[in-house]
Structures are given as C-alpha cells and as structure tokens.
Amino acid sequence: VSAAIEAAKVEAARGKQLTLGYWSKSREAPAQIVAQYMAGVDAIAAAGLTSSISIKVDTVEFQRPLLLPLFERARACGVRLHFDSQAWGSASRTFALLDEAREMGAPVSASITARWRRSIEDVERMITLGVPVRIVKGQSGDPDDRSIDPRHAFLDIVRLCAGRAAH
C-alpha cells in the first residue's frame, strides 16, 4: 500500500489521478482481500489523495457482510470505489453491489466491458445514475454472442458515453 500511495503522490503532483488496486492471490480468504481494500481506502484518505480503489467483488465471493463495512468506510473517507466486473456471469451481481454502495453514499465508478452485448444497457444505466465509467475491451467475450468485435464495440461504447457520461 505504501508504495502505491507514494506513486499516487508523484502522479498527483503531475496533475494525474490514479486508481489503486489489489491483486489477490489464489485461494486468499475474502476477509483478507477486503482488509487490503480497507487499508487502501484508509491510506488514500490519510494521504489526502483523490485516488480511487479498484475492487473486484467476485474475489470476495459477493459477501455483503464483508463488503458493507468497506462501503461505509469509503463513504466516510470520501474515497471512490471502482467496481471491476471480471466475468460476464458476475456483472449483474457486481452492479447490484455497486448500487448498494451508491445508496449508502459511497462514491462509486464502474468498468464497462465493451465485448458484452449487455454493456450497452449497463452504460446507459450508469449514465442515468451519474456513475463514472471506465471502458475496457475485457478479458473474455460475450458467451451469447462471440461475433462481437472488441475494437468496434469499444468505440461504440465511447460514442455512447461522449458528452453524456459523468467521467
């Protein structure tokens, strides 16, 4: 965490903002992963940075009892939680938890995977809610539509967001 905060300070001095992330180890306990996210939120707040922290709620098995204190801490500290949806099958559950964090008052943002047909609806919803989005091509394609071209889909989402998205 300390090395990430130092890097974020350097970039902040250059006028840039970073999103910090924690890459969990395989078989790492969900509670340990959330503890790392909490440490990141605390460190960002203590450093006075406007950085956000990327969370992958599927790695903590969508466990609300573990995540709710994180959402509260992010709200209290004013640190944005960036929700990454890693797999097509976990997107709905990820966005449901994003909604819960947002309703609790935590600042949130989301990655939108361009290679999924569902992403048009997802990005429209984020725009309506005023949730900042990060557009990514994604690691895996849509299991229901393998014909989606990642490059064209990415640009389609960018055009959809242009002038409308929060960030």
Backbone as a printed PyTorch tensor [residue, N CA C, xyz], in Angstrom:
tensor([[[  0.8280,  -1.1910,   0.0000],
         [  0.0000,   0.0000,   0.0000],
         [  0.8700,   1.2520,   0.0000]],

        [[  1.9310,   1.2440,   0.8060],
         [  2.7640,   2.4460,   0.9100],
         [  3.4220,   2.8020,  -0.4210]],

        [[  3.8690,   1.7930,  -1.1730],
         [  4.4810,   2.0670,  -2.4780],
         [  3.4450,   2.6390,  -3.4640]],

        [[  2.2410,   2.1170,  -3.4110],
         [  1.1750,   2.6260,  -4.2930],
         [  0.8340,   4.0670,  -3.9360]],

        [[  0.7860,   4.3760,  -2.6570],
         [  0.4820,   5.7410,  -2.2240],
         [  1.5870,   6.7030,  -2.6570]],

        [[  2.8260,   6.2730,  -2.5390],
         [  3.9370,   7.1320,  -2.9800],
         [  3.8430,   7.4030,  -4.4850]],

        [[  3.5300,   6.3630,  -5.2570],
         [  3.3680,   6.5530,  -6.7060],
         [  2.1990,   7.4880,  -6.9950]],

        [[  1.1130,   7.3440,  -6.2550],
         [ -0.0540,   8.2020,  -6.4550],
         [  0.2780,   9.6590,  -6.1230]],

        [[  1.0990,   9.8750,  -5.0940],
         [  1.5070,  11.2430,  -4.7440],
         [  2.3260,  11.8730,  -5.8660]],

        [[  3.2410,  11.0950,  -6.4360],
         [  4.0570,  11.5940,  -7.5420],
         [  3.1600,  11.9870,  -8.7220]],

        [[  2.2170,  11.1170,  -9.0520],
         [  1.3250,  11.3990, -10.1830],
         [  0.3800,  12.5550,  -9.8650]],

        [[ -0.0680,  12.6570,  -8.6160],
         [ -0.9360,  13.7770,  -8.2250],
         [ -0.1950,  15.1040,  -8.4140]],

        [[  1.1030,  15.1210,  -8.0990],
         [  1.9050,  16.3320,  -8.2940],
         [  2.0120,  16.6940,  -9.7710]],

        [[  1.8230,  15.7150, -10.6390],
         [  1.8420,  15.9440, -12.0950],
         [  0.4390,  16.2240, -12.6370]],

        [[ -0.5440,  16.3140, -11.7340],
         [ -1.9140,  16.5950, -12.1380],
         [ -2.7080,  15.3790, -12.5680]],

        [[ -2.2210,  14.2080, -12.2160],
         [ -2.9070,  12.9730, -12.6080],
         [ -3.5290,  12.3050, -11.3960]],

        [[ -4.5050,  11.4900, -11.6600],
         [ -5.2000,  10.7570, -10.6030],
         [ -5.0820,   9.2680, -10.8830]],

        [[ -4.7810,   8.4770,  -9.8540],
         [ -4.6060,   7.0400, -10.0160],
         [ -5.7430,   6.2690,  -9.3710]],

        [[ -5.9890,   5.0990,  -9.9060],
         [ -6.8500,   4.1240,  -9.2590],
         [ -5.9300,   3.0270,  -8.7660]],

        [[ -5.9550,   2.7930,  -7.4590],
         [ -5.1350,   1.7450,  -6.8750],
         [ -5.9180,   0.4430,  -6.8740]],

        [[ -5.2280,  -0.6540,  -6.9760],
         [ -5.8900,  -1.9490,  -6.9690],
         [ -5.0740,  -2.9780,  -6.2160]],

        [[ -5.7590,  -3.9790,  -5.7600],
         [ -5.0930,  -5.0790,  -5.0730],
         [ -5.3700,  -6.3530,  -5.8570]],

        [[ -4.3170,  -7.0390,  -6.2600],
         [ -4.4550,  -8.3110,  -6.9760],
         [ -4.3200,  -9.4230,  -5.9500]],

        [[ -5.4170, -10.0510,  -5.6560],
         [ -5.4040, -11.1030,  -4.6380],
         [ -4.7170, -12.3620,  -5.1600]],

        [[ -4.2390, -13.1260,  -4.2130],
         [ -3.6190, -14.4090,  -4.5400],
         [ -4.7140, -15.4650,  -4.6540]],

        [[ -4.4550, -16.5100,  -5.4120],
         [ -5.4570, -17.5760,  -5.4980],
         [ -5.6620, -18.1810,  -4.1170]],

        [[ -6.8860, -18.4880,  -3.8260],
         [ -7.2920, -19.0780,  -2.5440],
         [ -7.1100, -18.1500,  -1.3550]],

        [[ -6.8920, -16.8690,  -1.6000],
         [ -6.8120, -15.9190,  -0.4910],
         [ -8.2150, -15.7350,   0.0860]],

        [[ -8.3160, -15.6980,   1.3820],
         [ -9.6110, -15.5870,   2.0440],
         [-10.2660, -14.2430,   1.7320]],

        [[-11.5750, -14.2450,   1.4670],
         [-12.2800, -12.9910,   1.1870],
         [-12.0440, -11.9210,   2.2540]],

        [[-12.0000, -12.2990,   3.5120],
         [-11.7820, -11.3060,   4.5750],
         [-10.4160, -10.6330,   4.4360]],

        [[ -9.4100, -11.3900,   3.9940],
         [ -8.0790, -10.8100,   3.7930],
         [ -8.0880,  -9.8200,   2.6320]],

        [[ -8.8240, -10.1510,   1.5960],
         [ -8.9110,  -9.2580,   0.4340],
         [ -9.5930,  -7.9550,   0.8380]],

        [[-10.7110,  -8.0530,   1.5520],
         [-11.4150,  -6.8450,   1.9930],
         [-10.5290,  -6.0290,   2.9290]],

        [[ -9.7430,  -6.6830,   3.7650],
         [ -8.8190,  -5.9580,   4.6460],
         [ -7.8240,  -5.1370,   3.8230]],

        [[ -7.3660,  -5.6850,   2.7040],
         [ -6.4610,  -4.9380,   1.8230],
         [ -7.1740,  -3.7350,   1.1980]],

        [[ -8.4340,  -3.9390,   0.7860],
         [ -9.2070,  -2.8200,   0.2450],
         [ -9.3800,  -1.7260,   1.3040]],

        [[ -9.6850,  -2.1330,   2.5370],
         [ -9.8480,  -1.1710,   3.6380],
         [ -8.5510,  -0.3890,   3.8640]],

        [[ -7.4370,  -1.1130,   3.8600],
         [ -6.1400,  -0.4530,   4.0450],
         [ -5.8950,   0.5490,   2.9330]],

        [[ -6.2860,   0.2090,   1.7240],
         [ -6.1410,   1.1340,   0.6070],
         [ -6.9940,   2.3840,   0.7720]],

        [[ -8.2490,   2.2040,   1.1780],
         [ -9.1370,   3.3450,   1.4210],
         [ -8.5330,   4.2440,   2.4930]],

        [[ -8.1030,   3.6500,   3.5930],
         [ -7.5180,   4.4220,   4.6900],
         [ -6.2690,   5.1750,   4.2410]],

        [[ -5.4200,   4.5140,   3.4770],
         [ -4.1710,   5.1450,   3.0280],
         [ -4.4460,   6.2950,   2.0580]],

        [[ -5.3860,   6.1060,   1.1630],
         [ -5.7420,   7.1790,   0.2230],
         [ -6.2590,   8.3870,   0.9990]],

        [[ -7.1560,   8.1290,   1.9580],
         [ -7.7270,   9.2210,   2.7550],
         [ -6.6420,   9.9120,   3.5840]],

        [[ -5.7780,   9.1410,   4.2290],
         [ -4.7250,   9.7130,   5.0790],
         [ -3.7620,  10.5740,   4.2670]],

        [[ -3.5270,  10.1850,   3.0110],
         [ -2.6160,  10.9420,   2.1500],
         [ -3.2920,  12.1530,   1.5160]],

        [[ -4.6040,  12.2550,   1.6740],
         [ -5.3300,  13.3840,   1.0860],
         [ -5.4070,  13.3320,  -0.4260]],

        [[ -5.3570,  12.1320,  -0.9770],
         [ -5.3890,  11.9610,  -2.4320],
         [ -6.8210,  11.8560,  -2.9370]],

        [[ -7.0090,  12.1530,  -4.2160],
         [ -8.3060,  11.9590,  -4.8600],
         [ -8.3400,  10.6430,  -5.6270]],

        [[ -7.4000,   9.7740,  -5.3340],
         [ -7.3480,   8.4650,  -5.9880],
         [ -8.5590,   7.6250,  -5.5930]],

        [[ -8.8280,   6.6230,  -6.4020],
         [ -9.8770,   5.6580,  -6.0780],
         [ -9.2250,   4.2960,  -5.8920]],

        [[-10.0310,   3.3390,  -5.4240],
         [ -9.5190,   1.9860,  -5.2660],
         [-10.4070,   1.0400,  -6.0630]],

        [[ -9.7700,   0.1940,  -6.8450],
         [-10.4800,  -0.7800,  -7.6620],
         [-10.7770,  -2.0110,  -6.8270]],

        [[-12.0520,  -2.4190,  -6.8230],
         [-12.4280,  -3.6170,  -6.0830],
         [-13.0570,  -4.6310,  -7.0330]],

        [[-12.8060,  -5.8800,  -6.7450],
         [-13.3450,  -6.9860,  -7.5310],
         [-14.1880,  -7.8230,  -6.5770]],

        [[-15.4940,  -7.5450,  -6.5610],
         [-16.3570,  -8.1740,  -5.5560],
         [-16.5190,  -9.6740,  -5.7890]],

        [[-16.2120, -10.1460,  -6.9740],
         [-16.2730, -11.5930,  -7.1950],
         [-15.1620, -12.3080,  -6.4330]],

        [[-14.0170, -11.6510,  -6.2180],
         [-12.9230, -12.2860,  -5.4810],
         [-13.2510, -12.4430,  -4.0000]],

        [[-14.2300, -11.6920,  -3.5210],
         [-14.6710, -11.8520,  -2.1260],
         [-16.0120, -12.5750,  -2.0800]],

        [[-16.3140, -13.2450,  -3.1890],
         [-17.4960, -14.1060,  -3.3070],
         [-18.7990, -13.3610,  -3.0200]],

        [[-18.8090, -12.0450,  -3.3630],
         [-20.0070, -11.2000,  -3.2330],
         [-20.5480, -11.1640,  -1.8020]],

        [[-19.7030, -11.3390,  -0.8230],
         [-20.1290, -11.4400,   0.5730],
         [-20.4670, -10.0570,   1.1490]],

        [[-21.7550,  -9.7570,   1.1680],
         [-22.2380,  -8.4750,   1.6820],
         [-21.7330,  -8.1610,   3.0890]],

        [[-21.7670,  -9.1200,   4.0330],
         [-21.3100,  -8.7770,   5.3870],
         [-19.8680,  -8.2760,   5.4350]],

        [[-19.0390,  -8.7310,   4.5010],
         [-17.6640,  -8.2440,   4.4310],
         [-17.5890,  -6.9040,   3.7050]],

        [[-18.4410,  -6.7200,   2.7170],
         [-18.3630,  -5.5340,   1.8670],
         [-19.0370,  -4.3020,   2.4710]],

        [[-20.0910,  -4.4800,   3.2390],
         [-20.8130,  -3.3200,   3.7790],
         [-19.9230,  -2.4040,   4.6240]],

        [[-19.0490,  -2.9400,   5.4980],
         [-18.1360,  -2.0360,   6.2190],
         [-17.1720,  -1.2900,   5.2770]],

        [[-16.7680,  -1.9260,   4.1880],
         [-15.9240,  -1.2600,   3.1900],
         [-16.6870,  -0.1080,   2.5440]],

        [[-17.9360,  -0.3550,   2.1790],
         [-18.7540,   0.7010,   1.5740],
         [-18.8960,   1.8740,   2.5420]],

        [[-19.1270,   1.5630,   3.8070],
         [-19.2750,   2.6170,   4.8210],
         [-17.9730,   3.3850,   4.9930]],

        [[-16.8580,   2.6730,   5.0430],
         [-15.5590,   3.3370,   5.2070],
         [-15.2780,   4.2490,   4.0090]],

        [[-15.5650,   3.7770,   2.8080],
         [-15.3560,   4.6030,   1.6160],
         [-16.2180,   5.8640,   1.6780]],

        [[-17.4730,   5.6970,   2.1160],
         [-18.3560,   6.8580,   2.2530],
         [-17.7820,   7.8490,   3.2580]],

        [[-17.3880,   7.3530,   4.4350],
         [-16.8770,   8.2210,   5.4970],
         [-15.5950,   8.9340,   5.0830]],

        [[-14.7540,   8.2590,   4.2940],
         [-13.4710,   8.8260,   3.8780],
         [-13.5620,   9.6090,   2.5640]],

        [[-14.6730,   9.4500,   1.8450],
         [-14.8030,  10.1180,   0.5490],
         [-13.9160,   9.5130,  -0.5240]],

        [[-13.6020,   8.2380,  -0.3750],
         [-12.7520,   7.5420,  -1.3560],
         [-13.6430,   6.7290,  -2.2840]],

        [[-13.4520,   6.9410,  -3.5780],
         [-14.2850,   6.2550,  -4.5630],
         [-13.8800,   4.7900,  -4.7170]],

        [[-14.9020,   3.9430,  -4.7490],
         [-14.7220,   2.5160,  -5.0140],
         [-15.0060,   2.2840,  -6.4930]],

        [[-14.0420,   1.7320,  -7.1790],
         [-14.2190,   1.4250,  -8.5970],
         [-14.5280,  -0.0620,  -8.7280]],

        [[-15.7120,  -0.3670,  -9.2230],
         [-16.1620,  -1.7520,  -9.3440],
         [-15.7320,  -2.3230, -10.6860]],

        [[-14.8990,  -3.3510, -10.6260],
         [-14.4720,  -4.0810, -11.8150],
         [-15.2930,  -5.3580, -11.9260]],

        [[-15.8840,  -5.5770, -13.0800],
         [-16.5950,  -6.8280, -13.3260],
         [-15.6950,  -7.6750, -14.2030]],

        [[-15.2090,  -8.7660, -13.6550],
         [-14.1990,  -9.5530, -14.3480],
         [-14.7670, -10.5770, -15.3160]],

        [[-15.9760, -11.0300, -15.0800],
         [-16.5430, -12.0800, -15.9260],
         [-17.9990, -11.7470, -16.2390]],

        [[-18.4140, -12.1280, -17.4240],
         [-19.7730, -11.8610, -17.8760],
         [-20.7970, -12.3500, -16.8520]],

        [[-20.5790, -13.5210, -16.3060],
         [-21.5300, -14.1020, -15.3750],
         [-21.6070, -13.4080, -14.0210]],

        [[-20.6340, -12.5480, -13.7160],
         [-20.6480, -11.8600, -12.4240],
         [-21.0820, -10.3990, -12.5220]],

        [[-21.3370,  -9.9230, -13.7260],
         [-21.6460,  -8.5000, -13.9140],
         [-22.9000,  -8.0640, -13.1650]],

        [[-23.9650,  -8.8290, -13.2300],
         [-25.2080,  -8.4230, -12.5640],
         [-25.0160,  -8.3070, -11.0560]],

        [[-24.3440,  -9.2650, -10.4700],
         [-24.1090,  -9.2270,  -9.0240],
         [-23.1540,  -8.0890,  -8.6480]],

        [[-22.1760,  -7.8220,  -9.5060],
         [-21.2530,  -6.7190,  -9.2570],
         [-22.0120,  -5.3990,  -9.2610]],

        [[-22.8610,  -5.1940, -10.2720],
         [-23.5890,  -3.9300, -10.3660],
         [-24.6360,  -3.7960,  -9.2670]],

        [[-25.1710,  -4.8970,  -8.7720],
         [-26.1050,  -4.8340,  -7.6440],
         [-25.3820,  -4.3230,  -6.3940]],

        [[-24.1560,  -4.7720,  -6.1840],
         [-23.3840,  -4.2870,  -5.0390],
         [-22.9420,  -2.8460,  -5.2420]],

        [[-22.6330,  -2.4600,  -6.4740],
         [-22.3370,  -1.0620,  -6.7630],
         [-23.5340,  -0.2020,  -6.3640]],

        [[-24.7500,  -0.6390,  -6.7370],
         [-25.9640,   0.0910,  -6.3690],
         [-26.0800,   0.2350,  -4.8610]],

        [[-25.7880,  -0.8360,  -4.1440],
         [-25.8940,  -0.7930,  -2.6900],
         [-24.8850,   0.1870,  -2.1050]],

        [[-23.6620,   0.1610,  -2.5930],
         [-22.6420,   1.0990,  -2.1110],
         [-23.0610,   2.5380,  -2.4120]],

        [[-23.5760,   2.7620,  -3.6080],
         [-24.0180,   4.1070,  -4.0100],
         [-25.1590,   4.5850,  -3.1260]],

        [[-26.1070,   3.6990,  -2.8480],
         [-27.2390,   4.0600,  -1.9940],
         [-26.7980,   4.3610,  -0.5630]],

        [[-25.6910,   3.7600,  -0.1300],
         [-25.1350,   4.0420,   1.1960],
         [-24.3650,   5.3630,   1.2080]],

        [[-24.1560,   5.9440,   0.0460],
         [-23.4490,   7.2180,  -0.0470],
         [-21.9880,   7.1210,  -0.3970]],

        [[-21.5070,   5.9200,  -0.6890],
         [-20.1040,   5.7700,  -1.0840],
         [-19.9400,   6.2650,  -2.5230]],

        [[-18.8810,   7.0030,  -2.7970],
         [-18.6040,   7.3670,  -4.1860],
         [-18.2220,   6.1100,  -4.9630]],

        [[-18.7800,   5.9270,  -6.1430],
         [-18.5370,   4.7150,  -6.9310],
         [-18.2780,   5.0550,  -8.3900]],

        [[-17.6300,   4.1240,  -9.0680],
         [-17.4690,   4.1450, -10.5190],
         [-17.4170,   2.6910, -10.9660]],

        [[-17.4640,   2.4730, -12.2910],
         [-17.5390,   1.0980, -12.7950],
         [-16.7850,   0.9300, -14.0990]],

        [[-16.2550,  -0.2750, -14.2800],
         [-15.7120,  -0.6620, -15.5830],
         [-16.8440,  -1.2580, -16.4030]],

        [[-16.8840,  -0.8780, -17.6510],
         [-17.8580,  -1.4190, -18.5950],
         [-17.0730,  -2.1740, -19.6560]],

        [[-17.3730,  -3.4500, -19.8020],
         [-16.6810,  -4.3040, -20.7730],
         [-17.3670,  -4.2070, -22.1210]],

        [[-16.6720,  -3.6790, -23.0870],
         [-17.2690,  -3.4310, -24.4010],
         [-17.6430,  -4.7110, -25.1460]],

        [[-16.9950,  -5.8180, -24.8460],
         [-17.2140,  -7.0620, -25.5920],
         [-18.4910,  -7.8030, -25.2150]],

        [[-19.2750,  -7.2400, -24.3170],
         [-20.5070,  -7.8960, -23.8960],
         [-21.7120,  -7.1430, -24.4420]],

        [[-22.6400,  -7.8560, -25.0030],
         [-23.8600,  -7.2530, -25.5280],
         [-24.5960,  -6.4650, -24.4400]],

        [[-24.5970,  -6.9480, -23.2300],
         [-25.2900,  -6.3090, -22.1160],
         [-24.7240,  -4.9400, -21.7710]],

        [[-23.5110,  -4.6310, -22.2380],
         [-22.8290,  -3.4170, -21.8190],
         [-23.5010,  -2.1390, -22.3030]],

        [[-24.2140,  -2.1910, -23.4020],
         [-24.9530,  -1.0020, -23.8590],
         [-25.9690,  -0.6060, -22.7850]],

        [[-26.7130,  -1.5750, -22.2960],
         [-27.6950,  -1.3110, -21.2360],
         [-26.9930,  -0.8870, -19.9410]],

        [[-25.8860,  -1.5440, -19.6180],
         [-25.1430,  -1.1990, -18.4030],
         [-24.6500,   0.2470, -18.4500]],

        [[-24.0780,   0.6450, -19.5660],
         [-23.5350,   2.0070, -19.6520],
         [-24.6620,   3.0400, -19.6390]],

        [[-25.7800,   2.7380, -20.2690],
         [-26.9250,   3.6590, -20.2220],
         [-27.3770,   3.8590, -18.7810]],

        [[-27.4060,   2.7900, -18.0320],
         [-27.8140,   2.8660, -16.6370],
         [-26.8240,   3.6820, -15.8170]],

        [[-25.5210,   3.4760, -16.0270],
         [-24.5210,   4.2380, -15.2990],
         [-24.6130,   5.7280, -15.6450]],

        [[-24.8550,   6.0350, -16.9050],
         [-25.0140,   7.4290, -17.3200],
         [-26.2080,   8.0460, -16.6020]],

        [[-27.3260,   7.3380, -16.5850],
         [-28.5340,   7.8270, -15.9180],
         [-28.2830,   8.0710, -14.4290]],

        [[-27.5410,   7.1900, -13.7880],
         [-27.2550,   7.3120, -12.3600],
         [-26.1330,   8.3120, -12.0550]],

        [[-25.4240,   8.7610, -13.0900],
         [-24.3070,   9.6720, -12.8860],
         [-23.0630,   8.9980, -12.3700]],

        [[-22.9440,   7.7000, -12.6240],
         [-21.7860,   6.9220, -12.1670],
         [-20.6940,   6.9900, -13.2330]],

        [[-19.4940,   7.4650, -12.8650],
         [-18.3970,   7.4830, -13.8310],
         [-18.0730,   6.0720, -14.3270]],

        [[-17.6890,   5.9760, -15.5940],
         [-17.3710,   4.6780, -16.1800],
         [-15.9640,   4.6680, -16.7680]],

        [[-15.3710,   3.4940, -16.7380],
         [-14.1160,   3.2230, -17.4430],
         [-14.4660,   2.1530, -18.4690]],

        [[-14.1680,   2.4010, -19.6930],
         [-14.4960,   1.4540, -20.7600],
         [-13.2760,   0.5810, -21.0120]],

        [[-13.4950,  -0.7290, -20.9950],
         [-12.4210,  -1.6890, -21.2490],
         [-12.8890,  -2.6650, -22.3350]],

        [[-11.9480,  -3.2290, -23.0530],
         [-12.3230,  -4.2600, -24.0330],
         [-12.7720,  -5.5250, -23.3290]],

        [[-12.1270,  -5.8500, -22.2260],
         [-12.4940,  -7.0370, -21.4490],
         [-11.6330,  -8.2310, -21.7880]],

        [[-11.5540,  -9.1330, -20.8220],
         [-10.7320, -10.3350, -20.9790],
         [-11.4420, -11.4270, -21.7570]],

        [[-12.7580, -11.4660, -21.6320],
         [-13.4920, -12.5380, -22.3040],
         [-14.6960, -11.9650, -23.0370]],

        [[-15.0760, -12.6540, -24.0820],
         [-16.2080, -12.2140, -24.8850],
         [-17.5420, -12.6030, -24.2900]],

        [[-18.5860, -12.1760, -24.9490],
         [-19.9560, -12.4770, -24.5480],
         [-20.2530, -13.9280, -24.9200]],

        [[-20.6220, -14.7710, -23.9660],
         [-20.8760, -16.1710, -24.2910],
         [-22.0810, -16.3690, -25.2120]],

        [[-22.9530, -15.3630, -25.2800],
         [-24.1350, -15.4580, -26.1310],
         [-23.9150, -14.8650, -27.5220]],

        [[-22.7970, -14.1630, -27.7000],
         [-22.5430, -13.5280, -28.9940],
         [-21.0400, -13.4010, -29.2130]],

        [[-20.4410, -14.4370, -29.7480],
         [-18.9880, -14.4570, -29.9960],
         [-18.5750, -13.5980, -31.1910]],

        [[-19.5460, -13.0510, -31.9050],
         [-19.2210, -12.2710, -33.0940],
         [-18.8780, -10.8200, -32.7840]],

        [[-18.9970, -10.4000, -31.5340],
         [-18.7180,  -9.0000, -31.1800],
         [-17.2400,  -8.7110, -31.3770]],

        [[-16.9560,  -7.6930, -32.1770],
         [-15.5870,  -7.2580, -32.4170],
         [-15.1880,  -6.2980, -31.2850]],

        [[-14.1640,  -6.6170, -30.4920],
         [-13.8190,  -5.7950, -29.3390],
         [-13.4970,  -4.3370, -29.6980]],

        [[-12.7960,  -4.1340, -30.7900],
         [-12.4110,  -2.7670, -31.1770],
         [-13.6370,  -1.9430, -31.5320]],

        [[-14.4960,  -2.4890, -32.3730],
         [-15.6880,  -1.7370, -32.7720],
         [-16.6370,  -1.5380, -31.5920]],

        [[-16.7880,  -2.5460, -30.7640],
         [-17.6680,  -2.4400, -29.5990],
         [-17.1500,  -1.3790, -28.6270]],

        [[-15.8370,  -1.3350, -28.4480],
         [-15.2270,  -0.3390, -27.5750],
         [-15.5530,   1.0660, -28.0850]],

        [[-15.3540,   1.2810, -29.3740],
         [-15.6270,   2.6000, -29.9530],
         [-17.1140,   2.9470, -29.9070]],

        [[-17.9690,   1.9620, -30.0560],
         [-19.4180,   2.2000, -29.9370],
         [-19.7690,   2.6880, -28.5310]],

        [[-19.1770,   2.0820, -27.5230],
         [-19.4380,   2.4970, -26.1410],
         [-18.8760,   3.9000, -25.8990]],

        [[-17.6970,   4.1890, -26.4370],
         [-17.1190,   5.5270, -26.2960],
         [-18.0660,   6.5620, -26.9010]],

        [[-18.5750,   6.2910, -28.0920],
         [-19.5140,   7.2260, -28.7320],
         [-20.7820,   7.4010, -27.8970]],

        [[-21.2420,   6.3250, -27.3110],
         [-22.4360,   6.3850, -26.4690],
         [-22.1950,   7.2640, -25.2400]],

        [[-21.0090,   7.2130, -24.6860],
         [-20.6650,   7.9830, -23.4890],
         [-20.3260,   9.4450, -23.7810]],

        [[-19.8490,   9.7150, -24.9760],
         [-19.3500,  11.0460, -25.3090],
         [-20.3780,  12.1380, -25.0060]],

        [[-19.9560,  13.0450, -24.1320],
         [-20.8140,  14.1660, -23.7710],
         [-21.9440,  13.8110, -22.8190]],

        [[-22.0560,  12.5550, -22.4030],
         [-23.1500,  12.1310, -21.5400],
         [-22.6900,  11.5160, -20.2310]],

        [[-21.5610,  10.8290, -20.2430],
         [-21.1040,  10.1130, -19.0450],
         [-20.5190,  11.0970, -18.0260]],

        [[-20.5680,  10.7090, -16.7570],
         [-20.0610,  11.5400, -15.6680],
         [-18.5480,  11.7600, -15.7470]],

        [[-17.8360,  10.8160, -16.3310],
         [-16.3650,  10.9260, -16.3910],
         [-15.8790,  10.2070, -17.6200]]])
